[in-house]
């Protein structure tokens, strides 16, 4: 897991996901850019969406920041709708 300051400043870069194609890349945070419905949020290839979103079929509101727990890294994301910024 990255140090908090390097995540906040996106020192390793970012990637914008704005389609429904699965994006597989290790990343330290997900910043929701517009109301977004997730198909999957993966850690080590396993979908852990329900660990981070209570109502998984409902859109996560713009501005939300999702960080992995227990020192993990996210390994991928798939969207149903919306767009997010992955902090690498």
N, C-alpha and C positions, 0 to 999 in steps of 0.2 A: 504494500500500500504506500502511496506517495505521501510526502509531508504535506500538511494542510496548505501551507503557503504556495507550494508549487502547483497544487490543484487550483487554488483561487486565482493564480496568475496564468494558468494554462501554459506552464513552461514547456510541456512536451507537445503542445499543439492541440488542435481540435478537429473534429470532423462533423459536418452537418448531415443528419439523416432526414430526408424529406420525401421518402417513398416507402413502399411496403416490401422492399427487398431486404432480406436478413443481412445485417452488417455484423461481421465477426471480426472484432478487434478488441484487445485488452484496453480498458479505460477505467478511470478513477471516479468519474461522476457523469451524471446525465442532467443536462439543463433543459427543461421543457420550454420551447420557444413559442408554442401556441397550444391551445387545448389539444391533447394528444391521447389516443387510445393505443395501448401497447398490446401486441400479440405475444411477445416474450421479452423478458429481461433475463439474461443468462449469466451464471457464474460457473466457471469450469464446464461450460457446455450444457448445464442443467437449467431449465426454466425456473426461476425463483420469483417471478412476478408477484405472486400472492404474499411473499415475504415483505414486499415494499409497497403494495397497493391493496387497500382493503376491498374496495369494489372494483375488481379487475376489468369489468366490462364498461366502466364509466371513464370518461376522459379525465386525465390529470390536467389541472389548470396550468396555464402559462405562468412561468416564473418559478415553478417548483424545481428544487434541486434534489436529486436522488443520489446518495452515496452508499457504497457497499459497507456491510457490517463485518465485524470480526477480522479486519485486516485483509479482506478479500479484494479482488478486482473483478469488475464486470468483464465478461468475455464476449458479449454480443447483445444485440437488440434487434427486434423486429416490430414495426409499427403497423397498426391497422389504419390509422389516420393521424394527421398532425406532423409536427417536426420537432426534432431535438438536436442539441449540440452535445456531442460526446467529448468530454475532456480527457485527453490521452495522457 
